[in-house]
Amino acid sequence: MGHHTRQVLRVVAAEVERNGQFLITQRREQAIFPLYWEFPSGKVEKGETDEDALCRELEERLGVKVKVGSCTMFVKQQHDDYTLDFYVYQCELPSDQTPRALKVLNWKWVHPHEMESYPFPPADAQTTRRLIAQEGEEEEVN
């Protein structure tokens, strides 16, 4: 049996928080999911660590240098011809760094409850739902 092993795509995304808001970027017109919003992210290339890939992607896309922290979420999605392994890392954006739209159409700081009004690709949507749920829990405590 010619068992065809599906290609595994490993994608890392940055959860960058500042004053209760998260950094999201908008895909360019020619991308898959054109004009969708997402957490700054990219593919991990051969020989790269997740941390290397995230630092490189955020520098290429937004011109910023981030400090990569712990992994907060993992989503596995099976597609017909590939498997997507999507890892989310908490990243810190030093206060002297301001994003610039280099390889993205646009970027924004948004509160979790505002995220529902932005279209997100499926893997990112799971992350936004988790952030919205977390925020709800925190509000009940106060």
Beta strands, then each sheet from edge to edge (+ up, - down):
strand 1: 7-18
strand 2: 21-26
strand 3: 37-38
strand 4: 41-43
strand 5: 67-78
strand 6: 82-92
strand 7: 106-110
sheet 1: 3+ 2- 1+ 4-
sheet 2: 3+ 2- 1+ 6+ 5-
sheet 3: 3+ 2- 7+
end
